[in-house]
Amino acid sequence: MISLKVTGMQCEGCEKSVQKALVKIDSVSEVNADREQEKVDFNFDGSEETMNLIKAKIDELGYKVVG
């Protein structure tokens, strides 16, 4: 499982919106967003293209991937 530090999630609804958006990406599964720890954990195919899609989707939702 991979973790990304993600800032800007303020509530349970934020976590759910990230989870729902990321599982729609092919090759992404088991998404867990945690606003208190400011992280999103997920499994994916390991490709750079998929990682770029994940980061772009998080950004599109109004949150920020840090690092």
N, C-alpha and C positions, 0 to 999 in steps of 0.2 A: 504494500500500500504506500502511495506517495502522499506527502503533505505539502500544502502551500500555505504560507502565511497570507491571510486575507483580512484587510481592515475595512471597517465601514458597516459591518453587519450589526444591527442594533436590537433585533428581536427574533423570536422564533419564526416569524413570517419570512424574515430575511434568509434564515438558514434553509427553510423549505424552498424558497424561490431558487436559491443556488443549487440545491440538490435536484430539483425538478429539471432545471435547465441543463445541468451537466449530464444527467443520465440519458438525455435525448441525443447526446453526441455518440455516434458509433464508436465502439471500442472503449467506452467508459462505463464502469460499473461500481457498485458499492460506494456511493458518494455519502459522506457524512460531513456536514458543516457545523462548526462549533464557534459561536460568536464570542463566548467567554474566553476561549483560548486563541481566538482570532486565527483559526485554521480550517482548511478544507482537506479532508482525506479522501482518496479515491484510488481505484485500480484502473489502469488503462493499458493500451497496447505498447506503450513505451516509445512511440514515434514522436519526433519533433513536431510534425504537422498536427497531431492530436493535442499535444501540449500547448501549441500556439492557439488552437481552437478553444481549449479550456480557458486559457488566460484571457482571450478576447471576449468570451462569453461572460466571465466574471466582471470584466471591465464594462461591458455593455449593460450589465445589471446595476452598475453604479458603485461597485466595490473595487478595492485596489489590491492587487497582488504585490506583496512586498518581497524584495530580494530575488 
